[in-house]
Amino acid sequence: MIVVANTTPIISLAAIGRLDILATLFGQIIIAEAVYQEIKAKKSHAYQEIDCPFIVVQAIQGHLYKDLLLSQLDLGEAETIILAKEINADFVIIDENLGYQFANSVGLTTIRTLSILLKAKEQGEIAAIKPLLDDMIAKGRWYSPSVYRAFLTRVGELN
């Protein structure tokens, strides 16, 4: 399975000490050079964890569409989408709405961090999502109250 990830999901899971969920669910994760540089630009969550054996940094080959994508997306999102197309990724892990929508519009199968947590729960890798989600929020990840409530209600962790 070929999985390409953007910056935010990696930082979100590293912030709560659960980057291992990606390794467990997908084996190897591929990131674009721009994603690596975004994470390494600031000594914060994922700064050290990004250098783990299951995360592979790969350069994009074609720069033809990069400038076009940069008119709508940040560099990490643009390179993530280009790389995913170039290597025919099975999944792209991307959270930002615009990047998520754009990736879908060019035929990529996209998933978000919340979906990863749900898959981890379904496979018995985690017992509950709410404590992890609450921890991510406490460490700076933002979800709207409506998304928070709707998601936790849907997975049976909020009444």
C-alpha positions in Angstrom: 0.0 0.0 0.0 1.4 3.4 -1.0 0.4 6.2 1.5 1.5 9.8 1.2 1.0 12.2 4.2 0.8 15.9 4.5 2.2 17.9 7.5 -0.8 18.3 9.8 -1.7 14.7 10.4 1.9 13.8 11.2 2.2 16.7 13.7 -1.2 16.0 15.2 -0.3 12.3 15.9 3.2 13.1 17.0 1.9 15.7 19.5 0.1 13.0 21.4 2.8 10.4 21.1 0.9 8.2 18.6 2.7 8.5 15.4 3.0 4.8 15.7 -0.6 4.5 14.6 0.5 5.4 11.0 3.1 2.6 11.0 0.6 0.1 12.4 -2.1 0.9 9.9 -0.1 1.6 6.8 3.5 0.3 7.3 5.4 2.9 5.4 4.4 6.6 5.0 5.9 8.7 2.2 6.2 12.4 2.6 7.3 15.1 0.1 10.5 17.1 0.8 8.4 20.2 1.5 6.5 18.4 4.3 9.8 17.3 5.8 11.1 20.9 5.7 7.9 22.3 7.2 8.2 19.9 10.1 12.0 20.5 10.6 11.5 24.3 10.4 10.4 24.5 14.0 11.5 22.4 17.0 8.0 21.3 18.0 5.8 18.3 17.6 7.2 15.7 15.1 10.5 17.5 14.8 12.4 14.4 16.0 9.8 11.8 15.3 9.8 12.6 11.6 13.2 10.9 11.3 11.8 7.4 12.2 12.3 4.4 9.9 8.8 4.1 8.6 8.6 7.6 7.2 10.4 8.0 3.8 11.1 11.4 2.3 10.7 11.6 -1.5 11.2 14.4 -3.9 8.6 15.2 -6.5 9.8 14.7 -10.1 7.7 17.1 -12.0 7.6 20.8 -11.0 5.4 21.7 -13.9 2.2 22.2 -11.8 3.8 23.3 -8.6 3.5 27.0 -9.3 -0.1 26.5 -10.3 -1.0 24.6 -7.2 0.8 27.2 -5.0 -1.8 29.8 -6.1 -4.3 27.8 -4.0 -2.3 25.6 -1.6 0.7 25.8 0.6 4.0 24.2 -0.5 3.5 21.1 1.6 0.0 20.4 0.3 1.1 21.1 -3.3 4.0 18.7 -3.1 2.0 16.1 -1.3 -0.6 16.1 -4.0 2.0 16.1 -6.8 3.9 13.2 -5.2 0.8 11.2 -4.6 -0.2 11.5 -8.3 3.4 10.7 -9.4 3.7 7.5 -7.4 0.0 6.5 -7.8 -0.6 6.5 -4.0 -3.4 4.4 -2.7 -4.2 7.1 0.0 -3.3 10.7 0.7 -3.6 11.8 4.4 -4.4 15.4 4.3 -6.5 17.5 6.7 -6.8 21.0 5.4 -10.1 21.5 3.6 -8.8 23.1 0.5 -6.0 20.5 0.1 -8.4 17.7 0.8 -10.9 18.9 -1.7 -8.3 19.5 -4.4 -6.8 16.1 -3.9 -10.2 14.5 -4.2 -10.9 16.6 -7.4 -7.8 15.2 -9.1 -8.8 11.6 -8.3 -6.8 10.8 -5.2 -8.3 8.8 -2.3 -8.0 11.1 0.7 -8.3 10.4 4.4 -8.0 12.7 7.4 -6.6 12.3 10.9 -10.0 11.6 12.4 -10.5 8.7 9.9 -7.2 7.3 10.9 -8.2 7.4 14.6 -11.5 5.6 13.6 -9.6 2.9 11.6 -7.2 2.4 14.6 -10.2 1.9 16.9 -11.9 -0.5 14.5 -8.7 -2.5 14.3 -8.3 -2.6 18.1 -5.1 -0.4 18.0 -6.7 2.1 20.4 -9.6 1.7 22.8 -11.2 5.1 22.4 -10.8 8.1 20.2 -12.1 10.9 22.5 -9.1 10.9 24.8 -6.7 11.1 21.9 -8.8 13.8 20.2 -9.0 15.8 23.4 -5.2 15.5 23.8 -4.6 16.7 20.2 -6.9 19.7 20.9 -5.1 20.5 24.2 -1.8 20.5 22.2 -3.0 23.0 19.6 -5.0 21.1 17.0 -8.2 22.8 16.2 -11.6 21.2 15.3 -14.8 23.2 15.3 -17.2 22.2 18.1 -19.7 20.9 15.6 -17.1 18.6 13.9 -15.9 17.5 17.3 -19.5 16.6 18.5 -20.6 15.1 15.2 -17.6 12.9 14.9 -17.6 11.6 18.5 -21.4 11.1 18.3 -21.0 9.1 15.1 -18.4 6.8 16.6 -20.4 6.3 19.8 -18.2 8.2 22.2 -20.4 11.2 22.9 -24.1 11.2 23.7 
